[in-house]
Amino acid sequence: MYFKSIFFEDYQLQDKRVTLGRTLTETDFVVHAGHTGDFFPHHMDEEWCKTQPFKKRIAHGTMVFSIGIGLTASEINPEAFSKGYDRLRFVKPVHIGDTIHSEITISEKLEAKKPEYGTVTEHVEIINQHGEVVLVCDHLLLVKRQDKSSFV
């Protein structure tokens, strides 16, 4: 992890980056359940899951989101601030032993309320080892402009 200044003007629509992968483990399920209090049988009860149509434990959607977004944090941009996430969807189930990675595409650049900033939208897709999208969302960033003359 390192610092890299990227200003609003530096972001290019359709630029894409791909993260490394991460395999989800039993420990991930247990730790996430402990952190959130979500011990629902869909996530924690292997025997109960065998009686259901999906047959095996399903990862917490919030865990897949957290790990998938964590994979994108390979560099710190001191010029940008996260405004949050929009249009979050859990597309396909993820299970113990699945490996996920994230693909991030710059999908939108807009003016911000303050002229010294712009808004950048990163479309995030979290993808499993089979190439299937399992989660999608849009990450909204408030990014400093480098060209100060445009707002004087």
Accessible surface in RSA format (square Angstrom, percent):
REM  Atomic radii and reference values for relative SASA: ProtOr
REM  Chains: A
REM  Algorithm: Lee & Richards
REM  Probe-radius: 1.40
REM  Slices: 20
REM RES _ NUM      All-atoms   Total-Side   Main-Chain    Non-polar    All polar
REM                ABS   REL    ABS   REL    ABS   REL    ABS   REL    ABS   REL
RES MET A   1   162.88  84.4  88.43  58.5  74.45 177.3  68.79  58.5  94.10 124.7
RES TYR A   2   121.82  56.9 115.28  65.6   6.54  17.0  96.14  72.2  25.68  31.7
RES PHE A   3   141.75  70.9 119.38  73.9  22.37  58.2 119.54  72.5  22.21  63.6
RES LYS A   4    99.96  48.8  94.14  57.8   5.82  13.9  52.28  47.1  47.68  50.8
RES SER A   5    57.87  48.9  33.91  45.3  23.97  55.2  18.43  39.2  39.45  55.3
RES ILE A   6    31.99  18.2  31.77  23.7   0.22   0.5  31.99  23.0   0.00   0.0
RES PHE A   7    34.13  17.1  34.13  21.1   0.00   0.0  34.13  20.7   0.00   0.0
RES PHE A   8    14.47   7.2  14.47   9.0   0.00   0.0  14.47   8.8   0.00   0.0
RES GLU A   9    60.41  34.7  45.46  34.4  14.95  35.6  47.51  91.9  12.89  10.5
RES ASP A  10    68.48  48.0  49.28  49.0  19.20  45.4  19.48  45.9  49.00  48.9
RES TYR A  11    21.19   9.9  17.45   9.9   3.74   9.7  14.78  11.1   6.40   7.9
RES GLN A  12    96.88  54.2  95.86  70.1   1.02   2.4  33.18  70.6  63.70  48.3
RES LEU A  13    99.09  55.2  80.36  57.5  18.73  47.1  80.36  56.4  18.73  50.4
RES GLN A  14   128.61  71.9 112.37  82.1  16.24  38.7  55.24 117.6  73.37  55.6
RES ASP A  15    75.03  52.6  69.50  69.2   5.53  13.1  22.68  53.4  52.35  52.2
RES LYS A  16   121.47  59.3  84.60  51.9  36.87  87.8  43.74  39.4  77.73  82.8
RES ARG A  17    90.92  38.2  85.28  43.5   5.63  13.4  59.56  81.4  31.36  19.0
RES VAL A  18    88.99  58.6  56.66  51.3  32.33  77.9  57.01  49.5  31.98  86.7
RES THR A  19    21.83  15.5   6.19   6.3  15.63  37.3  14.01  18.8   7.82  11.8
RES LEU A  20   155.21  86.4 148.25 106.1   6.96  17.5 151.66 106.5   3.56   9.6
RES GLY A  21    44.82  55.3   0.00   N/A  44.82  55.3  11.95  32.8  32.87  73.6
RES ARG A  22    86.97  36.5  81.53  41.6   5.44  12.9  35.69  48.8  51.28  31.1
RES THR A  23    66.06  47.0  56.32  57.1   9.74  23.2  36.95  49.6  29.11  44.0
RES LEU A  24     1.00   0.6   0.00   0.0   1.00   2.5   0.00   0.0   1.00   2.7
RES THR A  25    61.50  43.7  59.32  60.1   2.18   5.2  57.67  77.5   3.83   5.8
RES GLU A  26    78.24  44.9  76.35  57.8   1.89   4.5  49.88  96.5  28.35  23.1
RES THR A  27    87.77  62.4  85.02  86.2   2.75   6.6  53.15  71.4  34.63  52.3
RES ASP A  28    21.84  15.3  17.09  17.0   4.75  11.2   4.36  10.3  17.48  17.4
RES PHE A  29     0.00   0.0   0.00   0.0   0.00   0.0   0.00   0.0   0.00   0.0
RES VAL A  30    70.46  46.4  68.91  62.4   1.54   3.7  68.91  59.9   1.54   4.2
RES VAL A  31    70.30  46.3  64.91  58.8   5.39  13.0  70.12  60.9   0.18   0.5
RES HIS A  32    22.66  12.4  21.48  14.9   1.17   3.0  11.89  12.3  10.76  12.5
RES ALA A  33     0.00   0.0   0.00   0.0   0.00   0.0   0.00   0.0   0.00   0.0
RES GLY A  34    49.67  61.3   0.00   N/A  49.67  61.3  24.31  66.7  25.36  56.8
RES HIS A  35   149.57  81.7 112.93  78.5  36.64  93.7  76.54  78.9  73.03  85.0
RES THR A  36    72.62  51.6  34.60  35.1  38.02  90.6  42.17  56.6  30.44  46.0
RES GLY A  37    52.41  64.6   0.00   N/A  52.41  64.6  27.07  74.3  25.34  56.8
RES ASP A  38    43.55  30.5  38.99  38.8   4.57  10.8  18.69  44.0  24.86  24.8
RES PHE A  39   116.16  58.1 100.49  62.2  15.67  40.8 101.43  61.5  14.73  42.2
RES PHE A  40   129.84  65.0 128.29  79.5   1.55   4.0 129.84  78.7   0.00   0.0
RES PRO A  41    50.54  36.8  48.92  44.6   1.62   5.9  50.54  41.7   0.00   0.0
RES HIS A  42    67.44  36.9  67.44  46.9   0.00   0.0  43.47  44.8  23.96  27.9
RES HIS A  43    22.83  12.5  22.83  15.9   0.00   0.0  13.27  13.7   9.56  11.1
RES MET A  44    46.77  24.2  27.97  18.5  18.80  44.8  27.97  23.8  18.80  24.9
RES ASP A  45    60.18  42.2  55.18  54.9   4.99  11.8  16.60  39.1  43.58  43.5
RES GLU A  46    85.39  49.0  81.61  61.7   3.77   9.0  19.92  38.5  65.47  53.5
RES GLU A  47   112.26  64.5 108.09  81.8   4.17   9.9  62.25 120.4  50.00  40.8
RES TRP A  48    83.79  33.6  77.55  37.5   6.24  14.6  60.28  32.1  23.52  38.2
RES CYS A  49     0.00   0.0   0.00   0.0   0.00   0.0   0.00   0.0   0.00   0.0
RES LYS A  50   103.00  50.3  93.85  57.6   9.15  21.8  57.65  51.9  45.36  48.3
RES THR A  51    99.72  70.9  67.42  68.4  32.30  77.0  71.63  96.2  28.09  42.5
RES GLN A  52    43.45  24.3  42.75  31.2   0.70   1.7   0.70   1.5  42.75  32.4
RES PRO A  53   122.95  89.6  92.93  84.7  30.01 109.1 102.10  84.3  20.85 129.6
RES PHE A  54    63.57  31.8  44.34  27.5  19.23  50.0  54.15  32.8   9.42  27.0
RES LYS A  55   122.91  60.0 116.68  71.6   6.23  14.8  82.56  74.3  40.35  43.0
RES LYS A  56   112.12  54.7 111.95  68.7   0.17   0.4  62.47  56.2  49.65  52.9
RES ARG A  57    26.98  11.3  24.06  12.3   2.92   7.0   2.07   2.8  24.92  15.1
RES ILE A  58    38.33  21.8  38.33  28.6   0.00   0.0  38.33  27.6   0.00   0.0
RES ALA A  59     5.56   5.1   0.00   0.0   5.56  12.7   0.00   0.0   5.56  14.7
RES HIS A  60     2.32   1.3   1.70   1.2   0.62   1.6   2.32   2.4   0.00   0.0
RES GLY A  61    20.64  25.4   0.00   N/A  20.64  25.4   9.45  25.9  11.18  25.0
RES THR A  62    76.38  54.3  75.27  76.3   1.11   2.6  68.13  91.5   8.26  12.5
RES MET A  63     4.41   2.3   4.41   2.9   0.00   0.0   4.24   3.6   0.18   0.2
RES VAL A  64     5.70   3.8   5.70   5.2   0.00   0.0   5.70   5.0   0.00   0.0
RES PHE A  65    39.78  19.9  39.78  24.6   0.00   0.0  39.78  24.1   0.00   0.0
RES SER A  66    62.16  52.5  47.70  63.7  14.46  33.3  31.65  67.4  30.51  42.7
RES ILE A  67    27.07  15.4  20.67  15.4   6.41  15.4  26.01  18.7   1.07   2.9
RES GLY A  68     0.00   0.0   0.00   N/A   0.00   0.0   0.00   0.0   0.00   0.0
RES ILE A  69    27.93  15.9  27.66  20.6   0.27   0.7  27.66  19.9   0.27   0.7
RES GLY A  70    45.51  56.1   0.00   N/A  45.51  56.1  31.69  87.0  13.82  30.9
RES LEU A  71    39.92  22.2  25.31  18.1  14.61  36.7  29.47  20.7  10.44  28.1
RES THR A  72    19.98  14.2  16.20  16.4   3.77   9.0   2.65   3.6  17.33  26.2
RES ALA A  73    51.08  47.0  40.97  63.2  10.11  23.0  46.60  65.6   4.48  11.9
RES SER A  74    63.80  53.9  54.58  72.8   9.21  21.2  45.14  96.1  18.66  26.1
RES GLU A  75    46.44  26.7  30.89  23.4  15.55  37.0   8.61  16.6  37.83  30.9
RES ILE A  76    70.28  40.0  67.00  49.9   3.28   7.9  70.28  50.6   0.00   0.0
RES ASN A  77    24.70  17.0  13.40  12.9  11.30  27.2  13.40  32.2  11.30  10.9
RES PRO A  78    56.16  40.9  37.72  34.4  18.44  67.0  47.21  39.0   8.95  55.6
RES GLU A  79    22.24  12.8  22.24  16.8   0.00   0.0   0.00   0.0  22.24  18.2
RES ALA A  80    19.81  18.2   4.77   7.4  15.04  34.2   4.88   6.9  14.92  39.5
RES PHE A  81   100.55  50.3  95.41  59.1   5.14  13.4 100.55  61.0   0.00   0.0
RES SER A  82    71.12  60.1  37.13  49.6  33.99  78.3  32.39  69.0  38.72  54.2
RES LYS A  83   118.54  57.8  80.17  49.2  38.37  91.4  50.47  45.4  68.07  72.5
RES GLY A  84    24.13  29.8   0.00   N/A  24.13  29.8  23.48  64.4   0.65   1.5
RES TYR A  85    73.05  34.1  43.26  24.6  29.79  77.5  34.11  25.6  38.94  48.0
RES ASP A  86    70.08  49.1  65.67  65.4   4.41  10.4  15.37  36.2  54.70  54.6
RES ARG A  87   168.45  70.7 153.79  78.4  14.66  34.9  62.43  85.3 106.02  64.3
RES LEU A  88    61.18  34.1  48.24  34.5  12.94  32.5  48.24  33.9  12.94  34.8
RES ARG A  89   145.98  61.3 143.82  73.3   2.16   5.1  52.90  72.3  93.08  56.4
RES PHE A  90   115.37  57.7  85.20  52.8  30.17  78.5  85.24  51.7  30.13  86.2
RES VAL A  91    78.38  51.6  48.06  43.5  30.32  73.1  53.74  46.7  24.64  66.8
RES LYS A  92    87.08  42.5  77.69  47.7   9.39  22.4  29.98  27.0  57.09  60.8
RES PRO A  93    71.13  51.8  57.24  52.2  13.90  50.5  64.06  52.9   7.07  44.0
RES VAL A  94     3.78   2.5   2.18   2.0   1.60   3.9   2.18   1.9   1.60   4.3
RES HIS A  95    23.31  12.7  23.31  16.2   0.00   0.0  12.04  12.4  11.27  13.1
RES ILE A  96    62.83  35.8  42.75  31.9  20.08  48.4  42.75  30.8  20.08  54.5
RES GLY A  97    45.89  56.6   0.00   N/A  45.89  56.6  27.34  75.0  18.55  41.5
RES ASP A  98    18.86  13.2  18.86  18.8   0.00   0.0   0.49   1.1  18.37  18.3
RES THR A  99    43.37  30.8  42.39  43.0   0.98   2.3  29.14  39.1  14.23  21.5
RES ILE A 100     0.10   0.1   0.00   0.0   0.10   0.2   0.10   0.1   0.00   0.0
RES HIS A 101    41.95  22.9  41.95  29.2   0.00   0.0  26.39  27.2  15.56  18.1
RES SER A 102     0.00   0.0   0.00   0.0   0.00   0.0   0.00   0.0   0.00   0.0
RES GLU A 103    30.20  17.3  29.08  22.0   1.12   2.7   1.50   2.9  28.70  23.4
RES ILE A 104     2.58   1.5   1.46   1.1   1.13   2.7   1.46   1.1   1.13   3.1
RES THR A 105    28.47  20.2  28.47  28.9   0.00   0.0  16.20  21.8  12.27  18.5
RES ILE A 106    13.37   7.6  13.37  10.0   0.00   0.0  13.37   9.6   0.00   0.0
RES SER A 107    48.83  41.3  27.70  37.0  21.13  48.7  24.20  51.5  24.64  34.5
RES GLU A 108    75.72  43.5  73.53  55.6   2.20   5.2  17.66  34.2  58.06  47.4
RES LYS A 109    58.43  28.5  36.50  22.4  21.93  52.2  18.54  16.7  39.89  42.5
RES LEU A 110    90.67  50.5  86.10  61.6   4.56  11.5  90.67  63.7   0.00   0.0
RES GLU A 111   132.54  76.1 112.87  85.4  19.68  46.9  62.41 120.7  70.13  57.3
RES ALA A 112    21.92  20.2   3.20   4.9  18.72  42.6   9.14  12.9  12.78  33.9
RES LYS A 113   214.27 104.5 173.92 106.7  40.35  96.1 126.42 113.8  87.86  93.6
RES LYS A 114   125.35  61.2 123.51  75.8   1.84   4.4  68.09  61.3  57.25  61.0
RES PRO A 115    76.05  55.4  67.16  61.2   8.89  32.3  74.22  61.3   1.83  11.4
RES GLU A 116    61.44  35.3  60.30  45.6   1.14   2.7  23.44  45.3  38.00  31.0
RES TYR A 117    38.00  17.7  37.74  21.5   0.26   0.7   8.92   6.7  29.08  35.8
RES GLY A 118     0.00   0.0   0.00   N/A   0.00   0.0   0.00   0.0   0.00   0.0
RES THR A 119    15.48  11.0  14.88  15.1   0.59   1.4  11.15  15.0   4.33   6.5
RES VAL A 120     0.00   0.0   0.00   0.0   0.00   0.0   0.00   0.0   0.00   0.0
RES THR A 121     9.14   6.5   9.12   9.2   0.02   0.0   6.36   8.5   2.78   4.2
RES GLU A 122    13.24   7.6  13.24  10.0   0.00   0.0   0.00   0.0  13.24  10.8
RES HIS A 123    53.73  29.4  53.34  37.1   0.38   1.0  40.95  42.2  12.77  14.9
RES VAL A 124     2.11   1.4   2.11   1.9   0.00   0.0   2.11   1.8   0.00   0.0
RES GLU A 125    51.36  29.5  51.36  38.9   0.00   0.0   3.57   6.9  47.79  39.0
RES ILE A 126     0.00   0.0   0.00   0.0   0.00   0.0   0.00   0.0   0.00   0.0
RES ILE A 127    12.60   7.2  12.60   9.4   0.00   0.0  12.60   9.1   0.00   0.0
RES ASN A 128     8.23   5.7   5.89   5.7   2.34   5.6   0.07   0.2   8.16   7.9
RES GLN A 129    90.20  50.4  50.02  36.6  40.18  95.7  45.75  97.4  44.45  33.7
RES HIS A 130   131.18  71.7  97.17  67.5  34.01  87.0  68.63  70.7  62.55  72.8
RES GLY A 131    56.92  70.2   0.00   N/A  56.92  70.2  28.60  78.5  28.32  63.4
RES GLU A 132    67.14  38.5  61.00  46.1   6.14  14.6  25.39  49.1  41.75  34.1
RES VAL A 133    42.81  28.2  37.60  34.0   5.21  12.6  37.60  32.7   5.21  14.1
RES VAL A 134     2.25   1.5   0.11   0.1   2.15   5.2   0.11   0.1   2.15   5.8
RES LEU A 135     0.66   0.4   0.66   0.5   0.00   0.0   0.66   0.5   0.00   0.0
RES VAL A 136    30.28  19.9  30.28  27.4   0.00   0.0  30.28  26.3   0.00   0.0
RES CYS A 137     1.37   1.0   0.00   0.0   1.37   3.2   1.37   3.5   0.00   0.0
RES ASP A 138     6.25   4.4   6.25   6.2   0.00   0.0   1.54   3.6   4.71   4.7
RES HIS A 139    24.53  13.4  24.53  17.1   0.00   0.0  19.10  19.7   5.43   6.3
RES LEU A 140    37.12  20.7  37.12  26.6   0.00   0.0  37.12  26.1   0.00   0.0
RES LEU A 141    14.61   8.1  14.61  10.5   0.00   0.0  14.61  10.3   0.00   0.0
RES LEU A 142    46.04  25.6  46.04  32.9   0.00   0.0  46.04  32.3   0.00   0.0
RES VAL A 143     0.00   0.0   0.00   0.0   0.00   0.0   0.00   0.0   0.00   0.0
RES LYS A 144    69.34  33.8  69.34  42.5   0.00   0.0  26.44  23.8  42.89  45.7
RES ARG A 145    25.08  10.5  24.02  12.2   1.06   2.5   1.76   2.4  23.31  14.1
RES GLN A 146   101.75  56.9  91.62  67.0  10.13  24.1  24.73  52.6  77.02  58.4
RES ASP A 147    68.95  48.3  61.47  61.2   7.49  17.7  25.37  59.7  43.59  43.5
RES LYS A 148   117.09  57.1 113.97  69.9   3.13   7.4  91.33  82.2  25.76  27.4
RES SER A 149    86.97  73.5  63.96  85.4  23.01  53.0  49.42 105.2  37.55  52.6
RES SER A 150    73.51  62.1  31.24  41.7  42.28  97.4  42.00  89.4  31.51  44.1
RES PHE A 151    53.42  26.7  28.67  17.8  24.75  64.4  36.24  22.0  17.18  49.2
RES VAL A 152   160.26 105.5  95.38  86.4  64.87 156.3 120.75 104.9  39.50 107.1
END  Absolute sums over single chains surface
CHAIN  1 A     8829.1       7116.5       1712.6       5337.7       3491.4
END  Absolute sums over all chains
TOTAL          8829.1       7116.5       1712.6       5337.7       3491.4
